[in-house]
Amino acid sequence: MANIDIAILGQPGYAKEMGKAGTASDITFFNLKRGDDTVTLIEPTRYPERLAPLFYAVSLSDAAMLVINEITPSFGEMVVMLDVMGIQKGYIILQNYLDPSQIVPLVQGTVVANYEFLEDNAIELRERLLNEASAKESGEGDAREGVVFVDHHFNVKGIGTVVLGSVERGTIRKHDILNVLPGQKTAQIRSIQKHDDDCDEAYGGDRVGLALKNIDAEELDRGYVLTRSKEVVTSETIRGKAQLVRYWQEPLREGMVLHVGHWMQFVPARVESVHAEGDWRTPVLSLSLEKELVYLPGDRAVLHYLDGGKLRIAGFIRIE
């Protein structure tokens, strides 16, 4: 069983024509299933008034579907987000008599330039996505310790604590005892579900629901990470080389407050130091965070500037 996650951007509610509605908050999930093939569609429900849902939807996804019925600042912001997060695979659906010739010049030099234009037909799109899920290789066989990041958590009567999340890499197994990061707590996996099917294991790329023992839902939060991997780091300070988007107009400066997006974390951070040799768009940054960030060294994190007006995405940092 392989799963693909697709961010559906540009038209709220578009995914309901293809999938069955699932968990809804500031992001909404829709599920497609055909035999062992599964697709998760993710919409940023509270975007554009809030930037974080757009980041979350893209962070969860392997690919994106842009549904465009007019060219707006939000369209530009979505393109920038997809580009800084490196979402190489995607599709463009045009509505309201828009033509590809109107879009192509606007996305040149970004990952979106390589996206495929598809017809606005929900039935055909659904089958296309399920076929792509069928062709995807499962993460089964990855012997690394599993890393799961949490997007929702709650108590279920008769079951206890349940989290919904995604397996970033590796393998998790029923009865595994995992560290809950940040912090010092541990939790045991009571059961694993993938698209409502009980499973003994889950692998990188899987969307999972985990019933947990030895921890209450109130002790968890969105962005927490479950893992036994010793490679995963938690820190209130990070450092690394940044790449600012080409539309960004001025250098970052000490004292600026950014928001660092990584996995399902969206954390306020203050710029402590900026070192740029030559090109101010590629500075080495030191950031002090409001709370601990959980990451793997070498990961890419997105830099958001919420006071940026029409451009709220500054670029990304490669965390050392």
N, C-alpha and C positions, 0 to 999 in steps of 0.2 A: 504494500500500500504506500503510494507516494502522494504528497500534498503540495499544492502550490498556493501561495498567498499573493493576492492582487490588490493593490490600492486602486480604488475607483474614485477619480477626482474630477471635479468640475460641475457635477449636477447631483445634488443630494437626492437620494432615493432611486437613482438609476439602477443600483444593484438589485433592488427588489424584483425587477423584471426577470432576473436570471436565477436568483437563489432564495433560499428560505431564511427569513430574518432570525438572527440569534441575539447574542448579548448586545445591549445598546446602552451607551453612556455618551461621552463626548466623541467617541468613535463607535461605529455600528458594524457588526459582523453579519455577513450573509453566507450561507453554506450551500455548496453544490456537492452532490454525491452521485456516482454511478458505479455500482459494484464496489471495487476497492479504490477507485479513483476519486479524489476529493479536491475541492477548490474552496479556499476561504477568500471572500471578497470583503474589503475593509474600506469603509467610508469615514472621512473626518467630519462628523456630524456638526460640530461646533465651529468649524472653519467657514468663513474667514475672520469672524469676530475674534477668535482665539487662534494663535499660531500653533500651539502645542499639538492639537489634534491632527493637523497636517503632518507634523513631524512623526507622531506616533503611527499614523496609517502607513506612511512611507517606510518607516523603520521596520515595521512588521512584514514588509512585502518583498517578494522576489522580483516582481514586475509591476507595471502600472498601466492603467487605462485612463486616458485623458478624454473626457467628454466635453466638447467645446461648442457652445452655441453663440458666444460672443467673445470678443477679445477685450479683456479687462486687466487691471493691475493684478487681480488674483490669479489670472492665467499666467502672467509673468512670474509671480511668486512661486506657483506650483512648479513651473519649469526649472526655476533656480533650485528649489528643494530637491527635485529629482536629480539634478545635475550634481549638487554637492554631495549627495548620498550615493552617487554612482549607480543608479538604477538603469542598467544597460538595456534591459528588455522592456518593451512596452508597445502600446497600441493607441491610436488616435481615432476617436469617433467624432465626426463633424455633424452639426445640426444647423438649422436655421439658414440653410443655403450657403454656408461657408464652404470655401474651396481650399484644397491643399496649398495652392499657390499663395494664399493669404497667410498660411501658418509657417510654411517652410522657411522664409527669410527670418522669422522671429525666433526660431529655435536653432539656427545655425551655430555651430561651435559648442553645443550642449549634447548630452546623451539623447535628448528627445529627438534630435535630428535623425536618429536611426530607428525611431519607432515606426511601426507599420500602420498605415491607414486602413481601417476596416469599415464595412457597412454598418449602419445603425439598425441591427436586427438582433433582438435579444436571444431568440432561439438559436441562431447561428453562432452568436458569441458564446453562449453557454456550451454548445457542443465543441467549439474551438478550444475553450479553456479546459474542458474535461479531457479532450484528446491530448493536450499538452501535459496535463497531470499524468495521464497514462504513460506518456513517453519519458517522463522524468525518472531518473534513478533514485531509489530510496536511499536514505542515509544508513540503512542497516549495514552492519559490519564495521562501523567506525568505533574502534576500541577505546577512544579517549573518554574520559569522564564527562558525563553530560553537563551542559550548562543551560538552564531554563530561566528566562526572564518573565516576570509576572505582569499581566496587564489588568486583571480583575481578581478580587478575592472576596469571599463571603462564607457565611455559615449555611449549611443545608440541613434541615431537620432530619434526624436519623442517620446522617452521614458525618456531619461535623464540618471541619474546615475544608473548603474547596478553593483552589486557585485555577485560573485560566491563564495560559501563557504559551510561549513558543520555545522549542528546543533550538538553541543557537547552533550547537554542534554536539558531537559525541552521542552517548547512549545513556538513557536512564532506565531503571528497572523497578518493577514492583518490589516493595520492601526496602529499597535503598534508603539509607539515612544520609540526608543532605545538609550541608551548611546553609543557613539562611543569611544572606548578605545584603546590606551591611549589618553588623552585629555579631553576637556570639551564640545565637540560638541554632538548634538543629531541628529537623522535622523528618519524619519517616513517611515514605509514599505508601499509603494504604491501597490505592488503586489508581489505574491510569485509563483514561478514555480518550479516544481519537474519533471525532465526529460521532459521538454517542456509542461507539463500540468499545467494549472492554478489551484491554491489551495488557500483556505482561511487560512489554518494552516500548520505548519511543526513541526516535532518532532525530538527528539534525534535520530541520525543515518541517518537523511535525508540529501541528497545532494540538495542544493537549489540555485536558482537564484533569487535575490531580487532586485526589482526596488525601489529606495529610493528617498524620497523628502527631501529638506532642506539641502542637502550636495552635493558638487561636487566631481567627481571621483578623481580630483587632490588633494583633502583633505584626501584621504584614502591611505592605503598602505597594501601590503600583511602582514598578521599577525594581523591586527586590529581585534578587537572583538566588536560585537554588542550585547548588553544585557541590561536588567533592573535589573538583579540580584545584590543584595547588597553584595553577598558573593564573587564576583569577585574582585581581588586585582590588583593594578598596583604599581610597585616599581622599582627603579633603583638599589636597593640592595636586595639580597636574601641570606638566610641562610638555611642550612639543612644538614642532614646526607647523605653522598655520598656512593655509592658502585662502586668501580672500577672493570673493567673486569679482569678476571683471567690472561689474556695475558699481562696486563699492567705491565711494568718492574720496575717502580720506583715511590716513593711517589710524589704526587702533592706538589708544593712549592709556597710560596707567590711570587707574581709578575708574575706568568704564565698567559698567555692570552688564554682563552678557548672560545668556542662558545656554548651558551646555546640554546638548541632546545626545544621548547614547542609549541604545536599546530602548527600554521604556522609561528612561530617566530624563528629566527636564529640569536641570538644577541651576539656580542663580549662581553666578561666579563673578568675582572682581578681578580685573586685570592688575596683576602685581608688577609685572615687568614686560617690556617689549624690546626685543633686540632685532633690528633689521639691518642687514648688510647689503646695501645696494637697492634691492626691490622691496619697498614697504608692503607689498602685497603678499610677501612670504616671510613674515616675521617669526621668530621664536618667542613663544609666549609662556609666561608663568601665571597660572590662575589659582586663586583661592576660592574654594567652593563653599556654599552655605551648608551643605551636608556631604557626606562621603559619596563618591562616585564609585561604581563597580564596573570593572572593565578588564580586558586582556591587553597587555602591553602591545603597542603597534596598532590598536584599533583606531578607527576614524570616528570623531565626534563632531557634531554640527554646532557652529557658533551662531546664536540668534541674538539680535539686538531689538528688543521689543519697542524701543522708542525710535525706530528707524523709519517710521512713516510707511511709504509704499514699498520700501525694501527693508524687510525685517530679518533677512538671512545674510550674515556677514561672510561666512565661509565655513571652513572646517579645520580641525586640528588633528594631527596624527600624534596620539598620546605616547610618550616614551615609556 
